[in-house]
Amino acid sequence: MISGGDVTVTYPLFQEENGGSTPTSPLQFYVSKIVHETAKNFVERWHYSGRIPTGKNYCFGLFTSKDLSGKLYAVIVYGIGVNPYQASFLGVENIIEIKRMCRTEPPLKFPLSRFIRLTSKMVSKEFDFDCIVAFADPDQGHEGTVYKASGFILHGTTNQEIHLLDENGNKRHRRVAYRHAKRNNQTIQQSRIDLRMERVKTAAKYRWIRFARRRKNG
C-alpha cells in the first residue's frame, strides 16, 4: 500500500528454519520520510561515525508499525557527497550518495537491502539523479553485501586517506588538527602533539553504484 509517498510493507518477524516464508508473527513495517533532527539523533546513537553529515540530506526511517507505537528501527540518509568530481568520474550528470545507514540492535527480520530499494524510489521523486553511490568501510568490517543485494555493482575502491587517532583510539578527521593549528597560529604537526593525536592511513573503501538510467555516451 502506498499513501502520501510513504510505504507500508508486511514482513514476517520470524521465519521457518527450512527457509519457508509463512509468517508466525508478522510486523507491519512502515517506511517514511523523517525530519533531520530525528535522523540526527538516531545516527548519533547507532552509526559508527557518531554524527550525521552536513549539507542537504534526504532522510527516511523504517518503523515497526504505522501507528505511534511503532519503533524506529533503521534510518538511511541520502545526499550530495563531498567529492565534486564523482559524477564526471562515473560518466553521469547527477549523483546521490547513501551517506549514512544504520539500524538498532538486535536485528529484525526485515532486510536493509529492501529498505534501500524502497527509499531509493522515494528519494527519486525529490531529487533527479542518474546514479546512486554508496561506500563500504572495511575498517568497520563492511564489504557492501547489503548494496549488492540491492542491485548495486562494485565499482572499485577509493584512495586511502589520512586521519587522526586520539589518545583513546578514536578516529578523528585530519581537519581537527588543521583547525587547531590555524586558531593557534602554529604548525599542524605541533597541533597533533598538543592534541595527542597521531596520523594513520585508513583502508580504501569499496565503492558501490547503481545507475538510475543509461549512462552518457552509452
MARTIDO-723285 format. One line per field, with one value per residue: residue number from 1; residue in three letters; chain; x, y, z of N, C-alpha, C in turn. Coordinates in steps of 0.1 Angstrom, whole numbers. Each point is the difference from the previous one (the first is absolute). Layout:
<lumdos>
i	(NUM	...)
aa	(ALA	...)
ch	(A	...)
neast	(X	...)
nnorth	(Y	...)
nup	(Z	...)
caeast	(X	...)
canorth	(Y	...)
caup	(Z	...)
ceast	(X	...)
cnorth	(Y	...)
cup	(Z	...)
</lumdos>
This chain:
<lumdos>
i	(1	2	3	4	5	6	7	8	9	10	11	12	13	14	15	16	17	18	19	20	21	22	23	24	25	26	27	28	29	30	31	32	33	34	35	36	37	38	39	40	41	42	43	44	45	46	47	48	49	50	51	52	53	54	55	56	57	58	59	60	61	62	63	64	65	66	67	68	69	70	71	72	73	74	75	76	77	78	79	80	81	82	83	84	85	86	87	88	89	90	91	92	93	94	95	96	97	98	99	100	101	102	103	104	105	106	107	108	109	110	111	112	113	114	115	116	117	118	119	120	121	122	123	124	125	126	127	128	129	130	131	132	133	134	135	136	137	138	139	140	141	142	143	144	145	146	147	148	149	150	151	152	153	154	155	156	157	158	159	160	161	162	163	164	165	166	167	168	169	170	171	172	173	174	175	176	177	178	179	180	181	182	183	184	185	186	187	188	189	190	191	192	193	194	195	196	197	198	199	200	201	202	203	204	205	206	207	208	209	210	211	212	213	214	215	216	217	218)
aa	(MET	ILE	SER	GLY	GLY	ASP	VAL	THR	VAL	THR	TYR	PRO	LEU	PHE	GLN	GLU	GLU	ASN	GLY	GLY	SER	THR	PRO	THR	SER	PRO	LEU	GLN	PHE	TYR	VAL	SER	LYS	ILE	VAL	HIS	GLU	THR	ALA	LYS	ASN	PHE	VAL	GLU	ARG	TRP	HIS	TYR	SER	GLY	ARG	ILE	PRO	THR	GLY	LYS	ASN	TYR	CYS	PHE	GLY	LEU	PHE	THR	SER	LYS	ASP	LEU	SER	GLY	LYS	LEU	TYR	ALA	VAL	ILE	VAL	TYR	GLY	ILE	GLY	VAL	ASN	PRO	TYR	GLN	ALA	SER	PHE	LEU	GLY	VAL	GLU	ASN	ILE	ILE	GLU	ILE	LYS	ARG	MET	CYS	ARG	THR	GLU	PRO	PRO	LEU	LYS	PHE	PRO	LEU	SER	ARG	PHE	ILE	ARG	LEU	THR	SER	LYS	MET	VAL	SER	LYS	GLU	PHE	ASP	PHE	ASP	CYS	ILE	VAL	ALA	PHE	ALA	ASP	PRO	ASP	GLN	GLY	HIS	GLU	GLY	THR	VAL	TYR	LYS	ALA	SER	GLY	PHE	ILE	LEU	HIS	GLY	THR	THR	ASN	GLN	GLU	ILE	HIS	LEU	LEU	ASP	GLU	ASN	GLY	ASN	LYS	ARG	HIS	ARG	ARG	VAL	ALA	TYR	ARG	HIS	ALA	LYS	ARG	ASN	ASN	GLN	THR	ILE	GLN	GLN	SER	ARG	ILE	ASP	LEU	ARG	MET	GLU	ARG	VAL	LYS	THR	ALA	ALA	LYS	TYR	ARG	TRP	ILE	ARG	PHE	ALA	ARG	ARG	ARG	LYS	ASN	GLY)
ch	(A	A	A	A	A	A	A	A	A	A	A	A	A	A	A	A	A	A	A	A	A	A	A	A	A	A	A	A	A	A	A	A	A	A	A	A	A	A	A	A	A	A	A	A	A	A	A	A	A	A	A	A	A	A	A	A	A	A	A	A	A	A	A	A	A	A	A	A	A	A	A	A	A	A	A	A	A	A	A	A	A	A	A	A	A	A	A	A	A	A	A	A	A	A	A	A	A	A	A	A	A	A	A	A	A	A	A	A	A	A	A	A	A	A	A	A	A	A	A	A	A	A	A	A	A	A	A	A	A	A	A	A	A	A	A	A	A	A	A	A	A	A	A	A	A	A	A	A	A	A	A	A	A	A	A	A	A	A	A	A	A	A	A	A	A	A	A	A	A	A	A	A	A	A	A	A	A	A	A	A	A	A	A	A	A	A	A	A	A	A	A	A	A	A	A	A	A	A	A	A	A	A	A	A	A	A	A	A	A	A	A	A	A	A	A	A	A	A)
neast	(8	-3	4	-2	4	-7	6	-10	8	-6	6	3	-4	-6	9	-6	5	-10	-1	-10	-10	-6	-6	7	7	-9	9	-8	11	5	1	7	-2	12	-2	8	-7	-10	4	3	-11	-7	5	-1	-11	-4	5	9	-3	-12	-1	-9	2	7	-6	-5	-8	-2	-8	1	-12	4	-13	-2	-6	-12	-6	-4	-5	1	9	9	0	-2	11	-4	12	-7	10	5	9	12	1	4	10	-8	-8	9	5	-13	2	-5	-12	-9	5	-5	4	2	-3	-11	2	-10	0	-10	4	-4	6	-9	-10	6	3	12	3	-11	5	12	-6	-7	10	7	-11	0	13	-3	-11	11	8	3	2	12	5	-1	7	6	5	9	1	10	4	-12	7	-1	-6	-12	-1	-4	10	8	-6	4	9	8	10	10	4	8	11	-1	6	11	-5	5	-1	-6	8	-11	2	-13	7	-6	-6	8	-8	9	-12	-1	10	-5	-12	5	8	-11	-8	10	-2	-1	10	-4	12	2	-10	5	11	-4	-6	13	2	-2	8	-11	3	-12	-8	3	-10	-9	1	-12	-5	-11	0	-5	8	0	12	7	-1	-13)
nnorth	(-12	10	9	10	-10	-3	-10	-8	-8	-12	-3	-13	0	-11	-8	-10	-9	-7	13	-6	6	-11	12	0	11	4	8	10	-2	12	4	10	12	3	8	10	6	-6	3	12	0	-6	8	10	-7	-2	11	-8	9	-2	2	10	-3	11	11	1	-5	-12	1	-14	-4	-10	0	-5	11	2	-6	8	-12	3	-10	10	-9	7	6	6	5	6	3	12	-8	-2	-10	12	-9	-4	10	9	-4	0	11	7	6	-8	1	-11	3	-12	10	-5	-11	-1	-9	-3	-3	-13	-7	6	-8	11	-5	6	-11	-5	4	-4	-11	-1	4	-8	-7	1	-1	-9	1	2	-9	6	-13	-1	1	-11	6	-11	2	-10	2	-6	13	1	-8	11	-9	3	-11	9	7	-10	-2	13	-7	4	6	-8	12	-10	7	7	11	-5	2	12	-7	3	-5	2	5	0	2	12	-3	10	9	0	4	-9	-6	0	-2	-9	-4	2	-5	-9	2	-13	-8	-7	-2	13	3	-9	6	12	-5	-5	4	-12	1	-4	-10	4	-11	-3	8	-9	3	1	-3	8	-3	12	3	-1	-4	11	3	-4)
nup	(0	-8	9	-7	-8	11	5	0	7	-3	11	-2	13	-2	-5	-8	7	-6	4	6	-7	6	1	11	-3	-9	-5	2	-7	3	-13	6	-7	5	11	-2	9	-4	-12	4	8	-10	-10	8	2	-13	-6	-6	-9	6	-13	-3	-13	-3	-4	-12	9	-5	10	1	6	6	1	12	-1	-5	11	10	1	-13	0	1	-10	-11	-3	-11	-3	-10	-9	-2	-5	6	-8	-4	-1	10	-3	-3	11	4	-7	11	0	6	12	7	12	3	8	4	7	9	9	7	11	-1	-10	-8	-3	-2	-12	3	-7	6	11	-6	-5	11	8	-8	-1	13	1	-9	8	7	-6	-11	0	-5	12	7	9	4	12	0	14	-5	4	-4	-7	-8	-8	4	7	9	-6	0	12	-1	-7	10	-7	2	4	4	3	12	0	6	12	3	11	11	8	9	12	-2	-11	2	-11	-3	-6	-10	-4	9	-4	-12	4	8	-10	-8	10	1	-13	-2	-1	-10	-2	3	-8	-8	3	-2	-11	0	-13	-7	-11	-6	-7	-5	1	-12	-3	2	-13	4	-12	-2	-13	0	-9	-13	1	2	-13	2)
caeast	(-8	7	-9	7	14	6	-2	-3	3	-1	11	0	10	7	-2	3	14	3	0	-14	-3	-12	3	-6	-3	4	0	-4	10	-4	11	-5	10	1	7	15	3	-3	11	12	0	2	13	10	0	2	10	13	6	-5	-4	-7	7	-6	-5	-14	-2	-14	1	-11	0	-7	-7	-6	-14	-4	-5	10	8	11	13	9	10	11	0	9	2	5	4	11	12	10	8	-8	4	-4	-10	7	8	-9	-6	-14	-2	-4	0	-4	8	-5	10	-1	-10	3	-12	1	2	4	-6	-13	-1	-3	13	3	0	-13	-1	7	-7	-12	3	6	-11	-6	9	1	-11	4	13	2	14	3	7	1	13	2	13	1	12	5	5	-12	-4	-11	4	-11	-10	-13	-1	-1	-13	-10	1	12	11	12	7	14	2	5	13	2	0	7	-8	7	-5	3	7	-9	-2	-11	4	-5	4	12	-3	0	14	1	-7	7	12	-4	-4	11	11	11	0	-9	8	0	-14	-2	7	-8	-13	3	-5	10	-5	-2	-6	-11	-1	-9	-14	-6	-10	-11	-8	-11	-4	-14	-3	12	11	3	9	-2)
canorth	(12	13	11	13	-2	-10	-14	-10	-13	-10	-9	-8	2	-13	-9	-14	-3	-6	11	4	14	2	8	-4	12	10	14	9	10	12	8	13	10	5	13	0	-2	-14	-8	4	-6	-15	-3	2	-11	-13	-1	0	13	8	13	1	9	13	2	-4	-14	-6	-10	-9	-9	-13	-2	-14	1	13	8	7	-10	-6	3	4	-11	3	13	2	14	3	14	3	-4	11	0	7	-6	-14	-3	-1	-12	-11	3	4	14	2	-12	2	-10	-5	6	-7	-10	-8	-6	-3	-14	-10	2	-6	-7	9	3	14	1	4	14	8	0	8	14	6	4	11	11	4	9	12	4	-6	-5	-11	-11	0	-4	-4	-4	-10	2	-12	2	-3	-13	0	-2	4	-11	6	8	-11	-6	10	2	8	-7	5	8	3	5	14	2	0	14	2	6	1	-8	7	-9	-11	-9	4	6	13	6	8	15	4	5	12	11	3	7	13	8	3	5	-9	-11	-11	-10	4	-2	-14	-3	6	-8	-13	-8	-4	-2	-14	-2	-9	-9	5	-4	-6	8	-7	9	-6	11	2	-1	-3	9	8	-6	-15)
caup	(0	-1	4	2	-2	10	-4	10	-5	10	-1	12	10	1	-11	3	-1	-13	-11	-4	2	7	13	12	8	-10	4	-10	-1	-6	-5	-2	1	14	1	2	14	3	-6	7	13	-2	-5	10	9	-6	-10	6	-1	11	-4	-13	-9	-3	-13	-3	2	-1	11	1	11	-1	13	2	-3	-5	11	8	8	-8	4	-11	-1	-8	-6	-11	-3	-13	-2	-9	6	1	-12	-11	-13	0	-11	-13	1	-4	-13	1	3	14	9	14	8	13	9	12	1	12	6	14	4	-9	-13	-2	-13	-11	-6	-3	-15	-5	5	-10	-12	2	2	-12	-8	7	-2	-15	-2	6	-6	-13	0	-10	6	15	4	14	3	11	6	5	13	9	-3	-10	-13	-9	-3	-1	-12	-10	1	-4	-14	-3	-5	6	-10	5	14	1	4	14	6	13	11	12	12	13	10	3	-12	-8	-13	-2	-13	0	2	15	2	-9	7	13	-4	-5	11	9	-8	1	-10	2	8	14	4	2	13	11	1	3	-11	-9	-13	-5	-14	0	-11	-11	2	-12	-6	-6	-8	-8	-10	-1	-15	-8	1	-12	-10	0)
ceast	(9	-9	9	15	7	-4	-2	3	-1	12	0	11	8	-3	4	15	4	-1	-14	-3	-13	2	-7	-3	4	1	-4	10	-5	12	-5	12	-1	7	14	3	-2	11	13	2	3	14	11	0	4	10	14	7	-5	-5	-7	7	-7	-5	-14	-2	-15	0	-13	2	-8	-6	-6	-15	-3	-5	11	8	11	14	8	11	13	-1	10	0	6	4	11	13	10	8	-7	3	-6	-10	8	9	-8	-7	-14	0	-2	1	-5	7	-8	11	0	-11	3	-13	3	4	-10	-7	-14	0	-5	13	2	1	-13	-3	6	-8	-13	4	6	-11	-7	8	1	-11	4	13	2	15	2	6	0	14	0	14	-1	14	6	6	-11	-6	-11	6	-10	-9	-14	-3	-1	-14	-11	2	12	11	13	8	13	0	4	15	1	1	8	-10	8	-6	4	6	-9	-2	-12	5	-6	5	12	-2	0	14	2	-7	7	12	-3	-4	12	13	13	-1	-10	7	-1	-14	-3	7	-9	-13	2	-6	11	-7	-1	-5	-11	0	-9	-14	-5	-11	-11	-9	-12	-6	-16	-5	13	10	1	10	-1	1)
cnorth	(12	11	12	-1	-9	-14	-8	-14	-10	-10	-9	3	-13	-8	-14	-3	-6	10	3	14	2	7	-6	12	12	14	9	12	12	9	14	10	6	13	-2	-3	-15	-9	3	-8	-15	-3	2	-11	-14	-1	1	13	9	14	-1	10	13	0	-4	-15	-4	-12	-8	-9	-13	-3	-13	1	15	9	5	-10	-6	5	4	-10	4	14	0	15	1	14	1	-3	12	1	6	-6	-14	-3	-1	-13	-12	2	3	15	2	-14	4	-11	-5	4	-7	-11	-8	-5	-3	-15	-5	2	-7	-7	9	4	14	2	4	15	9	1	9	15	6	4	13	13	5	9	14	6	-8	-5	-11	-12	2	-6	-3	-5	-10	1	-13	1	-3	-14	-1	-2	4	-10	5	7	-10	-6	10	3	9	-9	6	8	5	5	14	0	-1	15	0	6	0	-9	7	-10	-11	-9	3	7	14	5	8	15	4	7	13	12	5	8	14	9	5	5	-8	-11	-11	-11	3	-2	-15	-4	5	-7	-14	-10	-4	-3	-15	0	-10	-9	6	-6	-6	10	-8	10	-7	12	0	0	-1	12	9	-8	-16	-5)
cup	(0	3	3	-2	9	-4	13	-6	12	-2	13	10	2	-12	4	-2	-14	-12	-4	4	7	13	12	9	-9	6	-12	-1	-8	-3	-2	1	15	0	3	15	4	-6	7	13	-2	-5	11	10	-6	-11	6	-1	11	-5	-13	-8	-2	-14	-2	1	-2	10	0	12	-3	14	0	-1	-4	11	9	9	-7	4	-13	0	-8	-7	-12	-4	-14	-1	-10	7	0	-12	-12	-14	-2	-12	-13	0	-4	-13	0	4	15	7	13	8	12	10	14	-1	13	6	15	2	10	-14	-1	-14	-11	-7	-3	-15	-5	5	-10	-12	1	1	-13	-9	6	-2	-14	-3	5	-6	-12	-1	-10	7	15	3	15	3	12	5	6	14	10	-3	-11	-14	-11	-4	-2	-12	-12	-1	-5	-15	-4	-6	6	-11	6	14	-1	3	15	5	13	10	13	11	12	10	4	-11	-9	-13	-1	-14	1	1	14	3	-8	7	12	-4	-4	11	9	-7	1	-10	3	8	15	6	3	13	12	2	4	-10	-9	-14	-3	-14	1	-12	-11	1	-14	-6	-7	-7	-6	-8	0	-14	-7	1	-13	-9	1	14)
</lumdos>
